[in-house]
Amino acid sequence: MTNVRVSAGVVHEVPTDLREVLVSDREALAKWEDITPLARNEWICWVESVKKPETRRNHVERTRTQLKDGKRRPCCWPGCPHRKRFKA
């Protein structure tokens, strides 16, 4: 399954750990592909924003489960601060 397409966000590319989890779960991947590039960007930034490896693993898993639960963006996340640099 290494050549499965996983769409990126607006600013961020999909990190390897998140990509592996999405590719391993068809339902989560389908939900991922159904959200907007801006929403994918929020999830990716939310995963990458943490410092501790165990917290990152938790965020990756929560991304998978929350997508499957119908969430389109991370809860209680103020948004990707990196996107603001790219506004026209």
C-alpha positions in Angstrom: 0.0 0.0 0.0 3.0 2.3 -0.2 1.7 3.9 -3.4 -1.7 4.9 -2.0 -2.4 8.6 -2.6 -2.9 10.7 0.5 -3.7 14.3 -0.2 -1.7 17.0 1.7 -2.9 20.3 3.3 -2.4 23.8 2.0 0.9 24.4 3.7 1.8 21.1 5.3 2.7 17.8 3.7 1.3 14.6 5.4 3.9 13.3 7.9 4.9 9.7 7.6 3.3 8.6 10.9 0.0 10.1 10.0 0.2 8.8 6.4 0.8 5.2 7.7 -2.2 5.4 10.0 -4.5 6.7 7.3 -3.3 4.2 4.7 -4.0 1.4 7.2 -7.6 2.4 7.7 -9.7 2.7 4.5 -12.6 4.5 6.3 -10.3 7.1 7.8 -8.5 7.6 4.5 -11.8 8.1 2.7 -12.9 10.7 5.3 -9.4 12.4 4.9 -9.8 12.7 1.2 -13.4 14.1 1.7 -12.3 17.1 3.7 -10.9 20.3 2.3 -7.2 21.0 1.9 -7.6 23.7 4.6 -9.1 21.1 7.0 -6.3 18.6 6.2 -3.8 21.3 6.9 -5.4 21.9 10.4 -5.1 18.2 11.2 -1.5 18.0 10.0 -0.5 21.1 12.0 -2.3 19.8 15.1 -0.3 16.6 14.9 3.0 18.4 14.3 2.5 21.0 16.9 3.2 18.8 19.9 6.6 18.2 21.5 6.4 14.8 23.2 6.4 11.6 21.1 3.6 10.1 23.2 1.4 13.1 22.7 2.1 13.0 18.9 1.1 9.3 18.8 -2.1 10.3 20.6 -2.8 13.1 18.1 -2.2 10.7 15.2 -4.6 8.2 16.6 -7.2 10.8 17.5 -7.0 12.1 14.0 -7.9 8.7 12.7 -10.8 8.1 15.1 -12.2 11.6 15.0 -12.3 11.6 11.2 -14.2 8.3 11.4 -16.6 9.9 13.9 -17.3 12.7 11.3 -15.1 15.4 12.7 -13.7 17.6 9.9 -11.3 19.6 12.0 -9.5 19.2 15.3 -11.5 20.2 18.3 -10.4 23.3 20.3 -7.6 24.1 17.9 -7.2 27.8 17.1 -5.9 27.0 13.6 -2.7 26.6 11.8 -0.5 29.7 12.4 1.7 28.8 9.4 -1.1 29.4 6.9 -1.3 33.1 7.7 2.1 33.7 6.1 0.7 32.5 2.7 -2.3 34.7 2.5 -2.4 37.0 -0.5 
